């Protein structure tokens, strides 16, 4: 997934039939500060009714897109999958070590994953 800012709408009167009824947005990848551009903009089909200026999450690989649309032939590589309301970034990732539910359960010797039951 990529964090992006929506920078525009694409208007097309003629498009592939698989895109009929779909909005296409121009998305600019951004850094975790939500402002600094990272790389080139790209087009993505809007699944969440995002608008210009919105911060969104996108899937930018065709396999995930094809799974979502349940269509192996869709000529699409990117979709907008979520609008981001808030983003909290921890400045020191090391401070997170041992804080997940799984890690706490293992440390206590109980709960899922405590006995090697990951994914159970």
KABELJO-V457550 format. One line per field, one symbol per residue. ss: DSSP state (H for helix, E for strand, C for the rest). phi: phi as a letter, one per 40 degrees, with the letter a starting at -180 (. if undefined). burial: # if it has 24 or more other ideal C-beta (glycine too) atoms within 12 Angstrom, else .. A space follows every 10 residues. Layout:
BEGIN
ss = ???
phi = ???
burial = ???
END
This chain:
BEGIN
ss = CEEEEEEEEE CCCCCCHHHC CCCEEEEEEE CCCCCCECCC CEEEEECCCC CCCCEEEEEC CHHHHHHHHC CCCCCCCCEE EEECCCCCCC CCHHHHCCCC HHHHHHHHCC CCCCCCCCCC
phi = .bcbbcbibb bacbaddcbd gbcbbcbbdb cccgbccbgc cacaccbbfc bdgccbbbcb bddccccdcf acbccababc bacccabbbc cbdcccdgcc dcccccccga gdgcbgcdgc
burial = .######... .......... .######### ...#...... .#######.# ...####### ....#..#.. .....#.### #.##...... .......... .......... ..........
END
